């Protein structure tokens, strides 16, 4: 009698936003916990801005830019706070789970950290994290001599460790030990290596080494090498940025200063030959100066932000520019001047701080005093989008950053293993607002008969057992659910006779019942075998997992003579302690006497009617008498 039905419900986050692509960002001040900063988000076109997390001194403050990892989680660093930190020290590495909206501090940096030495990661909206491979995230913190220590976080094992300390060099006015400090996150190039830059070190380290270098790290061996060192002249560009974009296997970025007029340059770097080439000098003034790194748009061109721009009464030095660089022609064009205007918060606003490429061919950025803006490269137009809240501590949102986030399908699992009785139904249901297509896999093979979020199998059999995984896909990518172990049990119980006892089919637990007594449970009879004390009809109730079944009643006729009347032979005394004697009223010729225990194991044989049983353990025993006239089965009890 199977009485088990299982329904598995996997709950998804069902809050449907404008679309799955979103823009997330950080601000280094303000928030609901003082001026520690906050995380905000908008919809896919920069509208509907809302604050999702406010930092505090223990969980870190002054955040850098977010990293959207492949596991549907966001990761970030703060330059201060944490359990080992203070106002200007410490810092944390944290995770924000997009599925559960949960903020978790993974590591607090500072002098008291026993796991990794170092402190004060880059905050202020800077990019300092790289996903080297799925689930493997690299970042860096400051070490002694203000150098950089690279750490690795394995999201699969949830472990963090230091893997590389950038080598020091001798330089500066007093020729002291100097540290190589990274200027931003590492970039994984087409050749498989990680490239970055430092503002320190050069071929001219004395008296001032602050010119810049391009470095390379092997993500497998962690081998470090310097690929380019700035020279003593500033004309090629100094204070080298990274955060590269690529074209024809070349890396492109900017320098913060240097060039023909000292306002910075755009350069390319050939990883194969370690060749650095200056491509454009920023002229300063209305043409822009001190450029940030560039991002690639869908049209194949690069776009970036720089200081300067058109002069206006409130900003004589300009409010910043947006520029375009075409890597196919090496042509740079100023596309937009950020203006203060009348100061209305609904304007795009001046001083752009961060720029990203969106999902729709447009670019999105953020200005501190106003908020998120949209730039259309085709129409060369801007639009003010989500506005920063003005009641968050300081009026201006300091060093804001934006990150493009595309939510892949996500879920919250409630079960890892389920048990199904054969003949019952399997129901695995996914309710999701952000999944377009579903593919179910059993033991790695597609189960093509069901391509919806609700998998239903009626009258399940043992063949439906195995590891079930749901492959969920939307415009942002594919998520594989965890493996759900489905165990379908054949719970059909049966009974057979083995010599003088009954044998049940396999199960986890047993209970023998008397069919002739209203299926009453037989006390103590909970083993896979059962020796009846009398002829009759018996059955067994067996349970395996959550499945329970009762066998058919089995007719047991093992007590009594086979071919002669049962009153011809008896055993006495019963119970007995030392000896038993076989009483034969009719004078049958006894050929052999076999004594077995309740499992059917033979323990004694004799041809004599008087049998010594003193060495047998206490319990119930069976006696089989073999004679020329037939076989007689009886039993006795050995007392203690």
Secondary structure, DSSP 8 states (H G I E B T S, - for coil): -------EEEE------S-SEEEEEEESS-SSSSSS-EEEEE-TTS-S-EEEEE--SSS-EEE---EE-TTSEEEEEEEEBSTT-BTTBB-EEEEEETTTTEEEEEEE-STT-SS---B----TT----EEEETTEEEEEEE-GGG-EEEEEEETTTTEEEEEEE---EEETTTTEEE---B-S--EE-TTS-EEEEESS--S--SS--TT-EEEEE-TTT--EEEEEE--S-STT-EEE----EEETTEEEEEEEEBSTTSB-EEEEEETTTTEEEEEEE---GGG-BS---EEE-TTS-EEEEEB--S-BTTBTT-S-EEEEEETTTTEEEEEEE---TT--TTS--S-EEEEEE-SSS-EEEEETTTEEEEEETTTTEEEEEEE--S-SSSSS-TT-EEEEEE-----B---SEEEEETTS-EEEEEE-SS--EEEEEETTEE-TT--SSEEEESS--GGG-EEEEEEEEETTEEEE---EEEEEE-----EEEETTEEEE---SEEEEEEGGGTTEE-TT--SSEE--SSSEEEEEEEEETTEEEE---EEE--SEEESS-TTSEEEESSSBSSEEEEEESS---EEEEEEEETTS-EEEEESSSEEE-TTS-SEEEEEEEEETTEEEEEEEEE--
